[in-house]
Amino acid sequence: MASEPPKRAGRGRRQRPAWPSLEEQLAAAGVIHGSALEQLIQNNQDFDMLRPEEATDRLGIPPWLRVYFRKQHPGGDYTGPGGGYPHLLSDIYEWMVSHQDLPQGDASTGGATSGQ
């Protein structure tokens, strides 16, 4: 009597990636409670914008920063070995963690805030 081959779990379905929780992301960055960085991370949790394989790549760019970047550059090509992100983005992440309370700025003035 021949047995049936084992059924593959998730065959034909896209498996939902395991993204880190908000708390895990805040802890990983050492975020100061109430900081501008905390708010930025909270506002960029739309991980459906990302490709599933980005959950396990080794680019060193947290998912919230990828979402933020994609919101700012919606027409980008997010494929290839670097995911379509500039190499500088990981350096920007380090800078953001070191300067958590700087104001976000006004995009119409190139990011600078007016002193008025």
C-alpha positions in Angstrom: 0.0 0.0 0.0 1.5 3.3 -1.1 1.3 6.2 1.3 0.5 9.7 0.2 3.4 12.2 0.1 3.4 14.6 3.0 1.5 17.8 2.4 3.6 20.9 2.4 2.5 23.5 4.9 1.7 26.8 3.3 1.9 25.5 -0.3 0.6 28.1 -2.6 0.3 30.7 0.2 2.6 33.5 1.0 3.8 33.1 4.5 3.5 36.2 6.6 6.9 37.4 7.7 7.8 37.7 11.4 8.4 41.4 11.9 9.7 42.6 15.3 7.1 44.1 17.6 7.1 47.8 18.3 8.5 47.2 21.8 11.3 45.1 20.2 12.1 47.8 17.7 12.2 50.5 20.4 14.5 48.4 22.6 16.8 47.5 19.7 17.4 51.2 19.0 17.6 52.1 22.7 14.9 54.7 22.2 14.3 57.3 24.9 10.6 57.3 25.9 8.8 60.4 24.6 11.5 61.2 22.1 10.9 62.3 18.5 12.5 59.0 17.4 10.0 57.0 19.4 7.2 58.9 17.5 8.9 58.3 14.2 9.1 54.6 14.8 5.5 54.4 15.9 4.3 56.2 12.8 6.1 53.8 10.4 4.8 50.4 11.2 3.1 49.7 7.8 5.2 46.6 7.1 2.8 45.5 4.4 4.8 48.0 2.2 7.9 45.8 2.5 8.8 42.6 0.7 8.5 39.5 3.0 12.2 38.6 2.5 13.2 41.9 4.0 12.2 40.5 7.4 15.3 38.3 7.3 17.9 40.1 5.2 21.1 41.4 6.7 21.1 45.0 5.5 21.1 46.5 9.0 18.2 48.8 8.2 15.3 48.4 10.7 11.8 47.9 9.1 10.4 51.2 10.4 13.1 53.1 8.6 12.5 51.2 5.4 8.8 52.1 5.6 9.7 55.7 6.3 12.1 55.8 3.3 9.5 54.1 1.0 6.9 56.7 2.0 9.3 59.4 1.0 10.3 57.7 -2.2 7.2 55.8 -3.4 8.5 55.3 -7.0 11.7 53.6 -6.0 12.9 50.2 -7.3 13.1 48.1 -4.1 14.7 45.0 -5.5 18.3 43.7 -5.9 20.9 42.8 -3.2 20.6 46.2 -1.4 16.8 46.1 -1.5 16.8 49.4 -3.4 17.9 51.4 -0.3 20.9 53.7 -0.4 24.0 52.4 1.5 23.9 55.6 3.5 20.6 54.7 5.1 22.3 52.5 7.8 24.5 55.5 8.7 21.5 57.7 8.9 19.9 55.2 11.3 22.9 55.3 13.6 22.8 59.1 13.5 19.1 59.1 14.4 19.7 56.9 17.4 22.4 59.3 18.6 20.2 62.4 18.1 16.7 61.2 19.2 15.1 64.4 20.0 15.9 66.6 17.0 12.7 68.0 15.4 11.6 66.5 12.2 11.7 69.7 10.2 9.7 71.0 7.3 10.1 69.2 4.0 9.3 72.4 2.1 12.5 74.0 3.5 14.7 71.0 2.8 14.3 69.7 6.4 15.3 72.8 8.2 13.0 74.3 10.7 12.5 78.0 10.8 13.5 79.9 14.0 10.3 82.0 13.9 
